């Protein structure tokens, strides 16, 4: 990219995963474009879960007031 610029046909995607730390099971997954903020995806990952969620661990991208 540095040498030839941005390629028009390829775009980055981000995969967001919700994983159960006890069983290591992926309980939710969401693919977004690179311009969608991580904090906006968190509610859509956690909302459809039918289990009780007591704690969430994430990287600094999720460190917002909404999360």
Residue, then its C-alpha position, 0 to 999 in steps of 0.5 A: x500500500x505504501x508503494x502503490x496506494x490503496x487498491x480499490x477492489x479490496x477492503x478490510x473487514x473486522x471480525x468481532x467475537x464473543x467467547x465464553x472463557x470457561x468453555x472457549x466456545x464462540x457464542x457470537x460473531x459479527x463481521x463489519x467494515x473497517x470504518x465501524x467502531x468497535x464500541x458500536x458492535x458490542x451491544x449487538x454481540x451481547x444482546x441476543x445472548x440467552x445467558x447471564x453475562x457477569x463480566x466482559x473483557x476487551x481491548x482498549x478499542x471498547x473502552x468507551x462510556x457506552x460499553 
